[in-house]
Amino acid sequence: MESKSKTYYLASVGIMAAVICILGPLSIPIGVVPISFTNLAIYFALYTIGMKKGTISYIIYMLIGSMGVPVFSRFTGGPAKLVGPTGGYLVGFIFMALISGFFIDTFFEKRYLCFAGMVLGTVVCYMFGTVWLAYQANISISKALSLGVIPFIPGDLAKIASAAIVGPQIRKSLIKANLYMA
């Protein structure tokens, strides 16, 4: 990899990690699991820099948050957040990024397939979060679904739709400007 490519790679991952750090803490508290903009930031990172770099940028965000920097929802941070009730969602975002990113990288001009991939990735994230929430809170899976999934479906579908509409335009613009490197 030539020097310019390495620099661009590191800069693009760093910038998207910073964007996730900025949007991640912004949340609407509605209970144990807040409405967060983290997934929206991840979707846009995937469109902007691709699956691999987008996932790495999210992992960097997780590492920053786990070290105590208040970048998680409600401006919190620390390892306790990763093992607390919402930790499963934070881990699930890694798999969401990989699945959604695969669909976006493979089918970025076919919005309905990208939409489907983001929905699938979100469902996998929900599974991780639900199982962990049920375990941590000592509640049933159905109760965990009612607390940590059902209320979020409309908003998450709106975020996915927004990303599916705007994301391809962002990627096309980056490709046209010779700034997109997968």
Residue pairs with C-beta under 8 A, 6 or more apart in sequence:
1 9
5 181
8 181
9 53
9 181
12 48
12 49
12 53
12 181
13 49
13 53
13 56
13 57
13 60
14 57
14 60
16 41
16 45
16 48
16 49
16 53
16 54
16 57
17 57
17 58
17 60
17 61
17 64
19 41
19 44
19 45
20 38
20 41
20 42
20 45
20 57
20 58
20 61
20 71
21 61
21 64
21 65
21 69
21 71
22 41
23 37
23 38
23 40
23 41
24 36
24 37
24 38
24 41
24 61
24 65
24 71
24 72
24 73
25 70
25 71
25 72
25 73
25 74
25 75
25 76
26 36
26 37
27 34
27 35
27 36
27 37
27 73
27 74
28 34
28 35
29 74
30 151
31 147
31 151
32 85
32 86
32 133
32 137
32 147
32 148
33 85
33 86
33 89
33 129
33 133
33 147
33 148
33 152
34 73
34 74
34 86
35 152
35 155
36 73
37 159
38 61
38 73
38 93
39 93
39 96
39 122
39 125
39 156
39 159
40 159
40 162
40 163
42 54
42 58
42 93
42 96
42 97
42 100
43 100
43 104
43 118
43 159
43 160
43 163
43 167
44 163
44 166
44 167
44 170
45 53
45 54
45 57
45 58
45 97
46 54
46 55
46 97
46 100
46 101
46 104
46 105
46 167
47 104
47 108
47 163
47 166
47 167
47 168
47 170
47 171
48 54
48 170
48 171
48 174
49 57
49 180
50 101
50 104
50 105
50 180
50 182
51 97
51 98
51 100
51 101
51 102
51 104
51 105
52 101
52 182
54 97
54 101
55 94
55 97
55 98
55 101
58 93
58 94
58 97
59 94
61 71
62 82
62 90
62 93
62 94
64 71
64 77
65 71
65 72
65 77
65 78
65 81
65 82
65 90
66 77
66 78
66 79
66 81
66 82
67 77
67 78
68 77
68 78
69 77
70 76
70 77
71 77
72 81
72 90
73 86
81 87
81 90
82 90
82 91
83 136
84 136
85 132
85 133
85 136
85 137
86 129
86 133
86 148
87 132
87 136
88 128
88 129
88 130
88 131
88 132
88 133
88 136
89 125
89 126
89 128
89 129
89 132
89 133
89 148
91 128
91 132
92 124
92 125
92 126
92 127
92 128
92 129
93 125
95 121
95 124
95 125
95 128
96 121
96 122
96 124
96 125
97 121
98 121
99 117
99 120
99 121
99 124
100 114
100 117
100 118
100 120
100 121
100 122
101 121
102 117
103 113
103 114
103 116
103 117
103 118
103 120
103 121
104 114
104 117
104 118
104 167
105 182
106 113
107 113
107 114
107 117
108 114
108 167
108 168
108 171
109 168
111 164
111 165
111 168
112 164
114 163
114 164
114 167
114 168
115 160
115 161
115 164
118 160
118 163
118 164
119 157
119 160
122 156
122 160
126 148
126 149
129 148
129 149
130 141
130 144
130 145
130 148
130 149
131 141
131 144
133 139
133 144
133 147
133 148
134 140
134 141
134 143
134 144
137 143
137 144
137 147
139 147
171 180
174 180
